[in-house]
Structures are given as structure tokens and as C-alpha cells.
């Protein structure tokens, strides 16, 4: 029997920094364009990336990659204000 592990990472804007979640989302999504196990959505000030894999290590590595790329994108956004 094969199991899939599903995960979602969401970026939500706070009241001070509107549209930052969309900027982060837009900056990291092009890398994910051809992955069939990954989907993304922007809705009501929240940008979400959902993904799945059969192994927990793959899910953790993907989450780590997404969060590291988001952190870099946030630093670029903050340094270009």
C-alpha cells in the first residue's frame, strides 16, 4: 500500500505589509511550474503552496526549499524598499 503525505505552506499579509505574500509567492512559483505534485493559489491576501509526496523526507526537503526561497525573497523585498 502506498500513502501520500500532503502539506500546505501559506503566506499571509499583516496589516502593515499588504501584498508582500503575493510578491513572495510570485518570486518562488516559477520554479514550481512543471511539478505535478505541487499546486499554488492566491486568495484574499493569502498565498498558498500545496504539495505531496510518498516519503516524509521529500515533504520536509520541499518545505525547506520553499521556506528558504521565501526567506530570500523577503530579504530582497525588504532591501529594495
N, C-alpha and C positions, 0 to 999 in steps of 0.2 A: 504494500500500500504506500502511496506517495502522498505526502502532505505539503501544503504550501503555507508559507508564513507571509502575512500581509502587514505592511506598515505604511503610515502616512506621516509626513512632516509638513506642518503648516506654519506659515509666516503671517503674523497679524500686525497691522499698523497700530501704534498707540496714537493718542490724540495729538501729540506734538509732531510726529513724523509721518504725515499722510503720504501714501504711495511708495514708501520705502519697500514694503513687502513685494509690490509689483516690480520694482526695479531689480531687487534681488532675484525674484522669480524669473524675470526676463533674461537676466545675465547668466543664469545657470541652466536654463531649459534647452538651449540649442544643442548641448552635448547629449541630451536625452531623446532627441528626435526619433531615432531609429530603434529604440529599445521597446520591444513588445510587452515586457513585463512592467512597464512604467507608464503612468498617466499623470497629467498635471491639469490644474484648474485654478482660475482666478474668479473670486466671487465675494462681493460685499466686503472689500478691504482685507480679504484673506487669500493668500496664495498657497496652494497645497500641492504636494507631490506625493503620489502613492506608488508603491512598488511591491513586488512579491518575489519570492524565491523558495526553493525547496530546502535550502540549508540556512541555518541561523547565521553562520559566518558570512554568507553572501549578503544577507539582510543588514547585518552590522557594518560590513565594509561599504555597502551602498549608502547607508545612513551617514557614515563617517565622511564619505566623499561629498555628499550633498551638503552636510553641515560645514565642512571645511571650505567648500566653494562659496557657500553663503556668507561665511565669516570674511573671506577675502573680498567678496562683492560689497559687503557692508563697510569695510575699511576704505575701499575705493570711493564709495558714495560719500562717506564722512570726510575724506581728504579732498574731495573736489567741490565742496560747498563753498 
